[in-house]
Structures are given as C-alpha cells and as structure tokens.
C-alpha cells in the first residue's frame, strides 16, 4: 500500500470517531452517557472536534507525504534472475594450498554456473581465498508499510463497532442488565445522600443564602437560632420541592430513595402526597400480598459505565395494574417507610400509575 493511501485511511478513521462524538453532543444523546458535572460533555465535544481536525489534516496532506518519498516503497526487489555473475567459462579447477586467493577475493575471473550462481571450484582445504566480493544470496524481497488487506482489517475492527453502536444503540441499559442487577434494589441507602439529592443539604444551603451577610454565630448559637437553623421542617421541604396542580409534591425517585437515610426528613415527608416518574418493573423481593411493583431510575456518577439502578417499592393496596415491563410511568401516592433488616426503605403507598414519555434525562446524573 502507498504512503498516501495509508494516510487517507488513518485520517478517515479519526474523522469517523470525531464525528460520532460531535453528533452525540449536537443531538443531545451525550446526556445518556456523560453527566453534565465537571465539564465532561464539553470535553467530549472538544475531543471530537480535535479528532476531526487531525483526521482532515492527514487526508489533505496525504499527497505531500507521498511526494516527499519520491517513489513507491511497496515493490518487490525480485529481478527475475539469480545473482550468478557468470564469467563465461567454467570455474572448475583446484587451487593448491594458498596459491591464488591470497587476500582480496579471487584475483582471476571466476565463473559461476548461470542456473544457480554455483562456484564449481574447490579451494582444497579452504586456505587462501578469504572472501569472494559478491553476494550469492540469489534474490531479495522487502516491503515497506501495511498491505491493503491489513489496513482494511484494522479499519473494520475500529469502525464497524463504532458505527453500528452509534446507529443502533437505544441509548440505555438493556432489560437484561437491569434484571441482573435487581439484588442491589433490596438495599437501602448507605452513607450520605449525593449532594444533588440531599434534601437536608438543600435546606441548609437555602438558609445560608437567606442569612448571608449576617454576623457569625456566637458560642451559644443564638445567631443560628435567630436565623432559623435547627431541625428539618415542613417549611424547609415546601421551599425546596414544587407541587403539581393537585398539590402532590414532585420528587424524583433518587431523592425519595435517599430519604430512607435521614430520620428528620422521614418525619417530615411521611404521609405526604407525592408524584414521581420512572421505569416500572415487577417486585420480586418482598411482596407477600402480590400488590406491589417497583419504580426505578439509573443514577450516574460520571458516565454510563458507573450507572446503577436506584428504586423504591410501589404498593397499590390491591392487585397490581397491568404495565409494560421497563416502561415509563408517572406514579402518584403517599410516602411511607418500612424496616427491612438494617435498612429503612421508602415505600410509595396508595399508589396509582399512568404511562408517560421518557424524560429528557432518562439517566440521572449524581452531580449535574
């Protein structure tokens, strides 16, 4: 393969990879794979543009690369003949010991047989003729660069999965993956809630904003008490969470899940009417009365590779309505809590559900 063709193929591979990154950003599909935190999405766009520029540069300058060389290296140095160096006479004689070749090769016109470059003479016991100053190797081959077949295979290995994935990916985890990770759904929250889903932290930040510019708290905490600091209250919750036209509080599944790790928040939200949206699957963990399903969302820390399902049980108080497995539904009900071994599990009771469209952010970023 010529240097030019090799440069063109390499450039096109880079262009294809860069184009996928840029298209995912422009089409909004990037939100399904990368969180918005820490500039991950703009970095992906910048990387795509950079790859496009390098790939286009390689294609444009491919002519120059070939011209600099001056010839095509992809040739075979097979000259169609043996380096037999025939001398026109039969070189079949016997040297006596050391009497003709004394140092600079054979000093007379040695003859070689045309068919195989064969010296038919015998140097007796090997002394005298130090070296013959020509090569008896017959012919030689050498190749520079990749072959067409090798480069085509390399390009296919890189581009076929890339293009197929970009074109046909549903931009979500498969049902099989979710089913295989249901064991994690039985556990309640461990450790502090992520900042975005921590209702208490949001309340404290709101208080900080409201009291900014005030004096520092004294040792007795009088300033903090005057500013309203203290136990989490219904007023705090109402300032944080919007309500729909019927007065239900709009909470995402992940925030509901993490209320199970904060007793003060539980005391406030238990019994309140809520509305949430998520994917619905059958409850296979603890459903003795066969009247529960489970609603979940995927929580993503930085990218889709670390996403995990976060879910809460949904109790209908009777037979579970028919639903499409892994379909998107709007769930309405009341907040309650149950103790499962060492975990406090939020449960949506007196629930109803209706089909809805998948939200733009189907996968929830932990630090968006």
PyMOL commands that set and color helices and strands:
alter all, ss='L'
color gray80, all
select helices_A, chain A and resi 3-27+29-32+37-60+62-69+148-168+175-180+182-186+195-197+199-211+222-226+234-240+253-261+263-269+304-306
alter helices_A, ss='H'
color red, helices_A
select strands_A, chain A and resi 249-250+273-282+292-300+308-315+328-340+343-355+363-365
alter strands_A, ss='S'
color yellow, strands_A
deselect
rebuild
show_as cartoon
